[in-house]
Every structure is written in C-alpha cells, then in structure tokens.
Amino acid sequence: MKADTIVLGAGIVGVSIAIHLAMRGRSVVLVDRRPPGEETSYGNSGVVGRSGVLPMSFPRSFSQFARVVRQRYPGARYHATALPGLAPWLYAYWRASEPSRMTESARRLAPLLASAVDEHAYLAGLAGAEHFYRDGGWMKVYRSEAAFAAARAQVETAKAHGVVVEVLDAAETLAAEPHLAPIVRGATLWTQLRSVSDPGGVVKTTAALLPRYDARFVSGDARSLRPDGRSWSVDTAEGVVTASSAVVALGPWSLDVLRPLGYRLPLAVKRGYHMHYGAAGNATLGRPVLDEERGYVITPMAKGIRLTTGSEFARRDAPPSPVQLEVAERDAGELFPLAGRREAAPWMGFRPCFPDMRPVVGAAPRHPGLWLAFGHQHSGFTLGPPTGRLLAELMTGGDTFVDPAPFDPARF
C-alpha cells in the first residue's frame, strides 16, 4: 500500500493532522493499534480553549513544594521509585517554571491556544460533531479566602492577555452551579472556553471524515516505522504501508518510535485517572469545575459526572495506583453530590510533557520526510485541531496561520 503520508497515532492530534493533510490533496494512511479516540484523547476533562493564563508549572514556593514532597497536595503525587529516572526532567521543568521563563512560554503558546475554539468548530462542522460541544466556559472554585483573593489578583493579568474571566462571589457561584455545596468562597468563570460531552466521540466522529477525502485508517504497529530508502514504511494489518513522509503523533508513546532512530527528546509522562459517577437526586452540573486547592476536575459527560485527577509522576508502564483517585473522590464528594461509581475500575491515561511546557510541531531534525507532533502537556485535546492545521501547512509548504518557531523540534 502506498500513500503520500503515514500518520502514526489516532488521537485528536493525529486525526486532525490526517484530515488537514487529506483536505490539501495528500493521500494519507492513519495508523494506530486501536481505533481512533480510544487512548489519551478519550480520558480528559473535555475542555476546549485557554483554561488559564500560564501553563501547568512546577511549584516554585517552598510551601507548595513541601506539600508535594510530603504527598499532601492531592493534585500531584509521585512514586519514589520513579524519581531517579525523572530527576533530570524534573530539574529542567523546575528551571522552565521560573516566572519570567514561564511567562515567555505562555506568550509563545498563546496564539495556538487562542485558535483552539475556532479550529475545533471548523472540524466539528465538517464532521457533524457539533452536538458534542457546549458553551458556558469552565469554573475554578476556591474553598479558602486566601486562595480566592489570590485568584482575584490574577484576573487582571488574564485580562491583559486577552482572556475573559468573571469573578463570582459565593452566592454568584452557587447561582451558576446550584448543586455545588456551600463550602466555596468564590470562583472564577472562564467564559471563552467550550467543553464536550464525549472527547472520544469527538475523535471518532472526526475520523469518520477520512474516507470523504480519500484517506483511511488502518490498524498497525507504529513501532515498526522505519526508513526505506527515501520513503518510510510501517507494518499494518493490511500489509506494509510505504509513504514519502511520516508523522509521529503518538503522544506518550512517541519516543518508542523515535529512540531507535536516535532521538533523545526530553519527554516525560504525567499519569492521570478518571472515573464516572452518577449524581445524587436531581443534582446537575452545567460545566467543568476545577477545585483549585484540591487539584481535580468534575465535568458532565455522556457517561455521567467524570472526575479527573491531577498528575501522578511515575514510570509510564508501572501498575495503576488508586490513591490519587480515592483522595479526589472524597474531596469531590464534599463539593458535589456524587452517587456511585459507574465503572468497575478507574481509567488511567498519560499526559506527554516537555519541560518548557510547549509541544513539538515540525520537521524532525535529522530525517527528511519525518515530522513530529506531540508533547502537548495538559492541553492535548484543546490543541489537536490547531496542531493539525499548523503541521499540514508546514508539510505542504503554505503560509502558517501561527508562527511555528516556538514548537520547532530542533530547539532540543
């Protein structure tokens, strides 16, 4: 089987790249071991847009750092056995989280983030996926006066970056989300965001566009990617696929393909968990809600109220650890009347992260015809469609709608 491009990875990033390339006349084969939207893109909180001003950073204050070290902050936990291997990456992450560097990373990432709502809407319109999306933004709630005061102080910074944020007192918070418990002191409402009821459904529905543009999905082993003269080949269930170019958009598994080719990119994986719950009585939730001080999100999904945890620093393939979800479940039950679990076991997923909090989107430095698109930290679902457009523009030689320089793989 021959094509112009092989795209490895059928999450929101890979699907978006495949669609944008196919719309530009490239013959594309999308390859993954599982059907579209069944890995990392399935398990997130479904937020689309700028969910904050700054990326998720390493704690810089002594008190914040001490809480993490002592396993007292439920939004970030770690496996001690994983720390030796993670130490170089954590140090680089700590350095990149210095305020001026973090502000610069946020500035360089902002144009891609700012395009996310429109780029999602464009693909959703083509695919007939609009029914998954809802308006209403997302809410960050605060349990203490000190945390709420700090949030209010940051609102002007957000507005200076062009982000619309409303500050709600306790009464206004409960008016917006009547079934939250009256334990919150206030909230910030980020109104420019959208959210979805089924992230995996969005990806599957978008992937169904592929045949319309003479592209296709094939089950295969991405790790079999290899140079084949001036082409690239990969083994699939339908035989060997050969193409003049290949895209690695495998998220947390990207280095499994790239290490044999000699690449040593500083990618780490933050693990996370989710579980779906019923809502007690007639309780409803209208939008994603982040409990800022406890580090989890609850959001209404097609399967129920999805609770997503913060970050777990562990070896990618270590057995799941239920501790973080159990703590978040207790805290979430204080905030919202959750009913019973709707699954037998928690879902566990992976967030691929570079220490500078920006993805790689562009040409691989040493292999002509090889392109990279992964490492979107906590914003992979948000940034999938804009990443797809940007990489397709780079690969086809057109003008790019945002500056690609901040995402150049050669920066490492």
N, C-alpha and C positions, 0 to 999 in steps of 0.2 A: 504494500500500500504506500503510495507516495502523496505528499502534501507539501505546501509551502512552509507550514509551521506546525510543530508539535507543541502543544501547551500541556505541561505537566502540573496537575492539581486542579480539581473540580470544585474548589470552594468559591466564594464570592469573587475573589481576585482572579483566579484562573478563568472562571466562566465569563467574567466581564472582559478580560483580555481576548478570549476566543471570539466573543460576539463582535467586539470592536474591530478586530482584525478581519473577520469574515465580512463585515459590512463594508470594509475597504477593499474587498475583492481578493483577499488571501484565502487559499484553501487551507483549512485548519482541522487538525485532529486533536481533540481534548482527551487526555489520558489520566486515569486515576484507578486505584484499586477498588474504590467504592463509588456508587452513583453520586451525582452532584449534590452538594449541600448536606453531606452526612458526617462531616468531621467538624473541624473548628468552627466553620460558618454556621453550624446548626445550634451550638450551645451558648451563644452570647446573650446579652440583655436586649438586643434588638434596637439599639439607639442609632439614629442616623443624624449626623451633624456634629457641631462643636459642643462637646459636653463640658467644656471648661476652657480656661484661657491658657493654662500651661499643661504640658504632658504629665503623665504619671511619673513622679520623680522619686529618687532615693531620699529618705528622711535626712535632713541636714541638722536639725536642732538636737541637742543632747537628749532632751526629754522624749522626743519622738523616736530617736534611735534606741534609747533604752527600753522603751515599750516593745519594740520589735525584737530586740535581743532577748528580752525576758519572756517572749511569747505572750505579751499582754495586749497586743493590738490584733484583734481578730481579722483585720483586713490584710495582714501579711504574716505568714508563718513560714518556717523553714525546717528542713531536715538537716540535722547537724552533720550527718554523713555526706551530704552533698556539698557542704561549704568549701572543702579544699578544692574541688574541681571548679566551683563557681567563683572563687576568690578573685581571679584576675578580672572577670567580667564585672563583678560587684564593685571593684575598685574603680574601673572605668565608668560605671554607672554613677557612682558617688561623685566622681570628678565632673561628669557632664551635668549633674544636678546642682552644681554651684549656680547661684541665682542668675548671674549675667549670662552664663552659657545656656542655662535652661531657657531664659528669655529669648536668646538668639535661636535656639532650636524651635521654639514655639513660633517665632516670626517666620522662619523658613518653611515650616509645615503649614502655616495658616492658609495660604492660597488653595492648597489641595483640600484641606478640611472645609473651607468656605464653599467649595463647589459641590460638596457631597450630596446635599439635599436635591439640587437640580439634576445631578448625574444619576442618582437613584430614580428620580421621577422620569427621566428620559427612558431608561431601560424598562422601568415598570410599565410605562405607557406602551412601549413596543410589545412587551410580553403579556400584557393583560394582567399585571400583578398589582394594580393599584389597590385592590381590596385588602391587601395585607397591611397597608400603610395607614397611619392615623396622625393627626395633628395633636397639639396640646403640650409639646415640649417634654421636658423631664424636670423633676423636682429633687432638690437636695435639702434634706431636713436636718435640723440640729437639735440635740437634746439639751445642751447647756447654753447658758447666756454667753459664756466666753467664746464658744465656737461660733455662735450666731453673730456675735459682734465682729469676730474676725472675718466672717463671710460678708457681712455688710461692708466692711472696709475694702474688700476686694472687688466690689461691684463696679466702682469707678474705673478700676483697671480693666475690667471686662468691657465696659462701655468704650473705653479708649481704643480697644482692639476691634470695635465694631460689633460686639456681641450684645444682644438684647437680653437683659436679665431683670426680672422683677423681684423685689424684696417683699416677702409676706410675713406679717406677724403671726402669732399663734392662732388667732381667730381666723385670719385670712387663709392660713394653711389648711385648717380644718374645713373651711368653706369650700376650698378647691378639692380636697380629698376627705370627705366627711367620715370615712370609716377608719382613718388613722386614729390611734389612741392619743388622748390629750397629754402626751408626755413631751411634745416638741415645743421648743421656744420660738420657732420660726423656720422659714425656708427661703431658698432662692429658686425661682422658676425660670428655666432657660427656655424661652418661648420659640426660638427659631428651629429647634430640633423637631424631628419626626421620630416615630418608633413603629415597629412592626409586630404583628401578632404571631409570626412564624418565620424566623430567619431562614431555616432550612427550606421552607416552602417558597420563599422568595427566590432562593438559588435554583431550586428545581424548576420553577416556572420560567425563570430567565433562561436556563439551559435549554428549555424546550424550543427556544428560538433558533438553535443551531441549524437544524435542517432547512429552515427558511432561507438561510444564507449559504447553503451548500457546505456546511461544516457538520462534524459529527463527534459524538462521544464514544470512546472505546475503553473497555476495561483493560488495564495493563499494569505492568510493574515499572514504576518510574525509575527505580534504582538501576534498571538495565540501560538507561540512557548512555550512549557512547558516541564519540566522533567516528564518522565513517567516511574517510576522505574529506571532501568539502561539505559533507552533509552530516546529519545527526540521525541516529536510529534508536528505536525503543521497541521492546518486546511487548506484544499485546495478545489478548485472547483471539484476535483475528489475524495474527501473524505479525511480522516485523513492519513497523511504520518508519519510513525514511522521509526526511524533510531537510530543506536548506537552512532552516533556523529552528531553534527550540527555546522555549521559555520555561524556566523553573519558577513555579508559583505554588510551592508545596508547603508554605508556612513553616511549621515547626519541624518538618521532615526535609527541608530544603538541603541542609548540609549532608544528609545521607547520600544525595546525588552529587553534590559538589566536592566533597572531600576527596573522592577518588580522582577527581580532575585537578587536584592540587590547591583548592581554595580553602583558606583558613579564616573565614569571616567571623567576627566576634558576636555570634548569635547565641542567645540564651533563651530558655523557655520558662515562662511562669505558668504553673498549672492552676486550674480553677475548676470549680464544681458547680453543678446546678441540680435542683430538684423542683418538681411541680407539686403544688398543693391545691386543695380546694379552698374556698372562702367560707367561713362560718356564717350561718344565717343568710341574710340578704346582702352581705358586705360586697362591695365592688371597689375596684381600683382603676383609675382612668388613664394612668400614665406610668412610666418607670419612675421609681422613687429610690434615691440613694440615701441611705442612712450614713451620713458623712463620718460620724465619730465611731461607727462600728464596722464600716468597710464592706457592706454588701448592698445589693440592689434587689428590689422586688419589682416585678413588672407583669402586667396582664398578658398572657399568651393564650393561644388556642387550646393548649392542654391544661390550662389553669394558671395559678399565680406562680411564676417562675422566680425562684430565689437563686441568684448567682453570687458566688463568694468572691472575695478579693484574691490575692496572689499567694500561691504556695511555691516556695523555692525548693526544688527537689530535682533529682535526676528525672529526665523526661519519662523514662520507662520504668520507674520504680512503681511498686504496687500502690493503688489508691489509698489515701489516708482520710478517714471520715471526720477527723477532729474539727477542721475548719467549718465544714457544713453544719455540724452539730451545734457549734457555738453560734453561727449565724442564724440557724433555725430558732434557737432560743431568743436571740435578740429581735429577730423579725416578728416572732410571736408576741412580743411586747408591744410592737408598733402597729401591727395589723392582725386581725383575727383569722389566722391561718387554720384551715381544717387539716385533715390527714394527708399524708404523702400519697401521691398518685403513681409512683413507680417503686419497684422493688429495691432498686439500688441507685445511688447518685450517678449522674453523668459526669465524666471528667474530661476536660479538654486542655488545650495548650495555647498560650499566647507567645508568639515568637517576637523577641525584642532585641534590638541593638542598643548599646549603651547610650548613644546620643539621641535616642527616642524618635528616630526617623527611619522609614523603611529604605530598602534599596529598590530602585526602579530604574533600570537602564541596562546597558550592554555589559556583559562580563568582560573584565579587563584583558584576559589572555586568550580567549577563544572566539574567533569570528563566528557570528551566527548564533551565539548563545546569549540569552537575555535573562535578567533576574527581576523578580517582583515578589518580595516577601519581607517580613520583619516589621509589621505594622503596629506592634505593641498592643495596646488595648483598643485600637480603632480599626481593626481589620474589616469588620462588617461595614462600618461607615465608609472606609476608603476604598472598598473594592471597585465600584463603578468608576470613580475618578482615576484610580490607578490603571484600570483597563483602557480608558481613553488615552491617558498620557503615554503608556507604553506602546499602544498601537500607533500613535502619532510619531513616536521616536522610531519605531521599526519601519514605518512606511515613508519616512523622510519628510513629513509635513511639518508645518509650524505647530508648536505645542501650546496648549491653552494655559499652562503654567510653566514656570521656569523649572526644568528638570535637574538643575545643578545640585540642589540640596539632597537629592536622592541617588546621586551617582555612586554605583558600587565601588568605583575606584577611590573613593575617599578613605577606604580601609586598606 
